[in-house]
Amino acid sequence: MTISDPASTPASAQDSPFRDERTSRDEAPQFVLPLVAHIEKAAPPARTDALETAARAVLVMLSDARALGDGEWAEAVRSWQDARIRKVVRRARGAEWRRAEALPGITVTGKSAEVRVFPPVPLDGWPKDLARLQVSGTDLDDPEPPAGPGPAAPVLWLNPTVDMSAGKAMAQAGHGAQLAWWDLSDASRTAWRDAGFPLAVRTAAPADWPALTTSGLPVVRDAGFTEVAPGSCTVVADHRPLRTG
């Protein structure tokens, strides 16, 4: 069984969706992948769990049958991936969350976090119940430092020198997961999906970051639309099959 979709794979690194300079992708209609984090005032999720849940949500969307081939979301996903790969994280609580859950999408649950991912929408064509949600207010904390990742776990390493809000970091973790997904073989994709997309998001040690960015692993270089400078390396996706080929 294969779950690859040739139309969803970037043509070349020279036409990366994350380059900060203008490319042919800017000429295509622009779409965005909406992610909505369930954040109640009284019980917000832990930051790291929210980041990991958002990354898994992106992978769940990319591998869903509705996003592949002739699926009902496939055309929107292809249009999104032909342009800039934009992801926007908004927050919802109470009735806002219930309205978001009523829209077509997939809810992914972590230890304390819930993130709902929706099929891509035009940059200026968000559904009303999503457009009204706030982008700000996704600043989250970890009640205690996260444990080190397991030796076999895929890890999305965050740049230790770049400060990002939780919402921005969730989107960047999603970018890293997507780049890893694109670079994996069909067999590795299937194994990862069947295992439930285990992964960890951790901040790299400053001394390790230069080696990570030059290791040949997928690197997210942000286009600089929000929060960080254009061209900033924000995430390195480290997955054992990507190191072994």
DAFEN-V842813 format. One record per backbone hydrogen bond with DSSP energy under -1.0 kcal/mol. NH is the residue of the N-H (numbers start at 0). CO is the residue of the C=O. Records with the same first field share a line. If there is no record, write none. Layout:
NH: CO, CO
//
This chain:
7: 4
8: 5
14: 11
15: 12
18: 15
25: 22
26: 23
31: 120
32: 85
34: 87
35: 115
36: 89
37: 113
38: 91
46: 140
49: 45
50: 46
51: 47
52: 48
53: 49
54: 50
55: 51
56: 52
57: 53
58: 54
59: 55
60: 56
61: 57
62: 58
66: 63
67: 64
70: 67
72: 65
73: 70
76: 72
77: 73
78: 74
79: 75
80: 76
81: 77
85: 83
87: 32
89: 34
90: 133
91: 36
95: 92
97: 93
98: 94
99: 95
100: 96
102: 99
105: 116
107: 114
109: 112
114: 107
115: 35
116: 105
117: 33
120: 31
122: 29
124: 121
129: 126
130: 126
131: 127
132: 129
154: 237
155: 199
156: 235
157: 201
158: 233
161: 158
168: 164
169: 165
170: 166
171: 167
172: 168
173: 169
174: 170
175: 171
176: 172
177: 173
178: 174
179: 175
180: 176
181: 177
182: 178
183: 179
188: 184
189: 185
190: 186
191: 187
192: 188
193: 189
194: 190
195: 192
196: 191
199: 153
201: 155
203: 157
207: 204
208: 204
211: 207
212: 208
214: 211
219: 234
221: 231
227: 225
230: 221
231: 228
233: 219
235: 156
236: 217
237: 154
241: 238
242: 239
243: 239
244: 240
//
